[in-house]
Amino acid sequence: MSKYIIHGGKRLEGELHIDASKNAVLPIIAATILSGNTTYLYNCPRIVDVETMVDILKQLGCKIKWDNKTLIIDTSTIQSYDISEQLVRKMRSSIILLGAIIGKFGKAKISYPGGCPLGARPIDLHLSAFKKMGITVTEEHGFIICESSHLRGAKINLDFPSVGATENIMLAATLAAGDTIIYNTAREPEIVDLQNYLNACGAKISGAGTETIYIQGVKRLHSVSYKVIPDRIIAGTYLVAAAITRGTVTLKDVYPSHLRAITSKLEEAGCTIVEDVNQITLISPKELKGVNITTEPYPGYPTDMQSQMMALLCTCNEMSIIKENLFEARFKAAYELIRMGANISVEGRIAIIKPTAFLMGTTVYAEDLRGGAALVLAGLAARGTTVVEDIEHIKRGYQDIALDLRSIGASIQERE
């Protein structure tokens, strides 16, 4: 098992370019199934989750190859609607394949997905929406079997603005007969990007980014070349890396509007944020103030940036409070930060972070993707050497976080 060795205390300074968004590219890869043609996805990150999705599509019969950072997907040879249980268990995002495969074949079979252990994340909203679209859903022996002889549009109201459910309905409805209206949808930029990709292929979808999405079913899609939006969570992670080391970092190839919930909290803590076209610069002072954070669906503060901000707040000179509204098991990184000397108390979905003199390097364990990234950030600020074990979780979302951080002054190496 690989690990990161981090020698803390280095002030980060420099520029970084941000790759395509993991949470945008995964549903778009699934959506390529609907076209039955060749898709070119530019600036695509070769992270573990993308490789897992590629492996699933290959298992279904698709032809896929990489050309530098361009992922070329030919789904004209797809043969199966039965998705590999072994691969699905590696990644929760694989559930979005359901909508695409149902839209293509009128049936699909998938096991319950895996991924990071963040607590209960039921897929009831996905399945109830499918039923309204004329899909029969059977659950047996850990598998979900969906079948429809006539996939049709429907009016669907989501009880919660679930990203995955919104994406799955969009995918299933793209080639369905008639119109679909989704109310109380997720509004994340990744939803807008999925709409833009599908429309580039010939779909008729509008409203993404608002609470209501309208889909007029079409009979077929065509080939397209597409550049996926930059990853706002990677960008946020590197902004926090600059802040936690009291450094100055400029991020290129970003959409500042996607990061406002994050940058506003960094400004509240005392950082200076300078925005330009597709660029953000963070300048951190030596002393930072505590801030309070409540995670919410977009455009609120993202749960995927909660752990990283917790690491930063451990180095601030005032008390901070984090309320986690989305995942009940997202405070696992807190207990590893405590091992590094952090003063954190967790009560249910509330974490209280009090000032501490300094973080100390030690051996810690990444139990999930974003929590693992938070431990890397803490290691950058800690005195001495930090060893982050189980970094396979981190590689699910960051192509090479060690290489990126070294390029702006960090002392971090990957070791077996």
N, C-alpha and C positions, 0 to 999 in steps of 0.2 A: 504494500500500500504506500502511495506517495504521500509526501508531507511538504509543507512550506517551512523554511527556516528564515526567520525575520530578525534582523538586528535593528532595534528601534532607535528613535531619536534623530532621524534624518529628516530635514525639512524638504518637502517636495516642491519642485518648481519646474515648469516646462509646459509642453503642449501634448495633447493626445487627440487622436481621431477616433470617433465612436462608430462601431460596426452596426449592422442592422439589428433590429429588436428581436430577441428570442420570442417574446409573447406575440409579436406580429407575424413572424416568419412561419411559426408552426401551423397556425390555421391556414395560412396561404399555401403551404406545402400540401395540406390536406385538400384544399380547394382545387389544386391542380388535377385531382381525380375527375372533377366534373367536366373539365374541358376535353379530355380524351385526346389531347394534342401535346405539343412540346412547349414548355415554359422555361424561360431564362430568368432566374432570380439573381440580381446583382448585389454585391457587397454582403453576401450571406455569411454569417459566422459559422465556423466549423466547431461548434460546441457539441457536447455529448447529447443534449436533447435533440438537436438537429440531426445528428448522425443516427440516433435511434429512430426518428421519424423516417429518415431515408431508408433504413433497414426494413422498416415495416412496409414501405411502398415497394421495395424490391421484392419482399416476400409475397406481395400481392401480384407481382408480375411486371411492375414498371421498370423502365430502363433509366438509370440515373448516373450522372457523372459530374465531376467537379472540373472546372477550368479556372484555376486560381481561386478567386472569391466568387465566381459565378457558379450557381448550382443549376444544372440543366436536367429537367425532369420530363420524360416522355411517358405519358400515361396511356398511350394508345394500345399498349400491350397488356394492360391490367386484366387479370384472369379470375381473381378470387374476391369474395366478399367476407371471407373468414380471416380475422386478424389474429396474428400470432399472440398467444397468451403470454409467452415469455417476454416478448418485447413490450407489450402493453403494460405489464407490471412494473417496468422500469420508469414509466413516465405518465403522470396523470393527464397531461395535455393530449395524450392519444385518444381521449374520449371524443375529441372533435372530429375524428375520422368517421364517427357514426353518421353524422349528417351528410358528409360528402359521399360515403359509400351507399347510403340509402338513396340519395339523389341520383346516383349513377346506376345502381342495380335494382333498386326497389326492395332490397333486403341487406342485412348486415348482421354479423355475429362478432361479439367482442367480450372479453373478460372484464371484470371490474378493474379500473386502472390503478397504478401505483403512484410513485412520486415521493415528495418530501412528506414526512409524518407531521403534518401541521394541525391534525385534529379532523373532526368530521367535516367532509365536504360532499354532501349528498348530491346525486344527479337526478333527483326527483323532477326538477324543473325541466330538464332535457326530455325526460321520458313522457311527462304529461303533455308537453308541447307536441311531441311526435304523435301521440294518440289523437290529438285534435286535427292532425294533418292526414288522418286515415291510416296510420301505421299501427300494426298490432305488435305489442311489446310483450315478450315472454322472458321471464327470469328463471333460470334453472342451473343449479350446480355451479354458481359463481359466474355464469355467462349471461349476457344480454342478447336476445335474439329479436331483431326487428324485421318485419315484413310488411309490404304494401303492394297491392295490385294496382292501386290508383292513387298516387301521391298527389295531394291537393293542398292548395293554400288555405289559410285559416287566420282568424283573429286570435291572437295569443297575448294574454296579460301575464307578465312575470311577477310573482310575489316578491322577488328580490332582483335587483339589476345584475344578474349573474353574467360574467363575461363569457364563460364557457357555454351556457345555455343560449345566449344571444348569438354566438358564433355558430353553434350547431343548427339553430333554426334557420339562420341565413343560408347556410350551406344546403340544408334539406329543401328550402323553399325556392332556391335559384332556378331549378329545372322542374319544379312542381307545376301542376295545372292551376291556373287562376292566380289570385292575389293573396299575399300574406301581409298582415300588419302586426308588428310586435310592439306592445306597450310596456313602459317601465323598463326599457332596455339599458344595458351597460353603455356608458358613454366614453370609454377609454379610447385613446388615439389608435390603439390596435384594432378596434372595431371599425373605425373610419378607414384604416388601411386595408382591411379585408374587403370592405365595400368598394374601395377604389380599385383593388386588384380585380375583383369579380366584374365590375363595370368595364374595366379595360378589356376583359375577355368577352364582353357582349351581354352581361347581365343588366337588369333594370332595377337598381336598388337606390333608395334615397333615404335621408334622415339620419344616417349614422352620425354619432356625436350628439344627438338629441335624445329625448326620452321615447321617441316613436320612430320606428324604421318601417318603410314601405317596400315591398318586394313584388314585382310583377314577374311571374314565371315566364321563362323563355324556353325554347325547344333545344337550343344547343349553344355551346360556347366555342371560342376559337383560341388559337395560340397567341401568346403575348410575351413581351419582355418587360420586366418590372423591377424597380428598385424599392426595396422595403425601407420603411422609416427607421431612423436611428433608435437605439435602445436607451430609453429614458432612465431605466434602473441602473444600467452600467454607468451612464453619465452621472446620475445622482451619487452612486458609490464613489466615483473618482472625485467629485466635488467634496464629498465628506472626507476623502483621503487627504485632500489639500487642507481642509479645515482642521483635521485632527492632528496634523503635523505643523500647523500654523504656517502653511505655505501659500504659494500662489500658482494656480494652474489654469490654463486655457484649454477648453474643449472645443474641438472643431467637428463639423458635420453633426450638429445637434439642432433640435427644434426647441428654443427657449420656452415657447408657450406650453410645451408638454411638461416642463419642469417647474412650473410656478409654485405648486404646493411645496416642493422641496426647497427651492431657492428662497421662498419667503421665510421659511423657518431658519435657514442659514443666515439670512439677513437679520432676523430677530435675535439670533445668537450673537451678532456683532460682525459678521463677515460682510465684505463689500462684494456685490454682484454686478458685473458689467456685461450687458447683453449686446450682441450685434447680430447680423444676419447669419443664421446657422452657427453661432459661436457664443460661448459663455466663458467669462473669466471670473474666478473666485480669488479674492485676496483676504487672507485671514489675519486678524490682529493677534497679539500674544495672549490676550485674555478673552475668553468667550463666556457669555451669560447662559444660564439655563433657559430652556423653553419647554412649554407643554405641548404635547402632540396627541391627537386623536386620529386613528386611522379610519378612513372612509372610502367608499367607492369614488372613482374619478368624477369630478375634479378635486376631490378631497385628498388628504395626505395618503400616499400609497402604503399598504401593508408591506409591500416588497422592499420598502426603504426604512421600515421601522427598526430593524435590528442594527443596521449601519448607523442610524442616527443615535441609537442607544449607546453605541460605542463612543461616539463623539461626546455625548452628554456626560459621560463618565469623566471627561477632562475639563468640564466647565466649572466655573466658580460659584454656581448657584444650584439649588435643587431644581430638578425637572420631573415631570410626571408624563408617562405614556399610557394611553388607554388604547388597547387593541380590540377593535370592534369586529374584526372579520374572522380571525383564526385563534381559537382558544389555546393552541399549543405553540404559539409563535414566540414565547419568551425563553426558549431553551438556551439561546445564546447568553442570556442573563447569568445563568449559573456558571458558565465558563468564564464570563467577564469577572464574576466574583472571585474566581480562582486567581485572577490577575490583580486582585486588590480593589476592584470596584465596590462601591457601597450602594448596592441595589437590593430593594425588597420587593417581592412580587406577591400580590394578593389577587388571585383570580385573573381578571383581564387588565389589572392595573399594575404598572411598575413604577416605583419611586426611586429616582436616581439622585443620590446626594454627592456633594463634592468629595473628592479624595485627593490626597497629596500627589500621588502618581500611580500609574499602572506599572505592574512588574511583569517581566517576561517569564513565561512558564510553558508547560505543555497543555494544550487545549484541544478539544475535539469538535469538528464541524458536524453537527447533526442534521443540518439542512442547508440548502443553497445560500439563502441570504444571511442566515446566522453565521455560516462559515465565512462569508465575505466580511461580516462585522468583526470577526476574530482576527482576520488579516489586518483590518484597519486598526484595531486595538494594538496589535503587535507593532505597527508602524510608530505608535506613540509611546509604547512601553519602554521602560528602562531594561537593558539587557536583551536576552535572546528569547524569542517566542517560537514555539514549534506548534504548527497547526496540523493536526492529524486528520485523516479521512477526507482529504481534499477532493475526492471524486464527486462529492456533492457540489462543490464550488464550480467544478468544470462543467456542470450541467448548464451553467448560465454565463460563464466567462471563458472565452477562448484561451487566454493566457494572461491571467491577472498579474502574475509575477513579472512577466516580460513588460507589460504596460507600466507597472509601478516602478520597475527598475529604470525605465526610460525617462522618468521624471525625478530620479534621485533616491529611490528606496533601496535598501539593502535586503533583498528577498531572493531566495533560491528555492527551487524545487529539488527534493532529494527522495530517493527510494527508501 
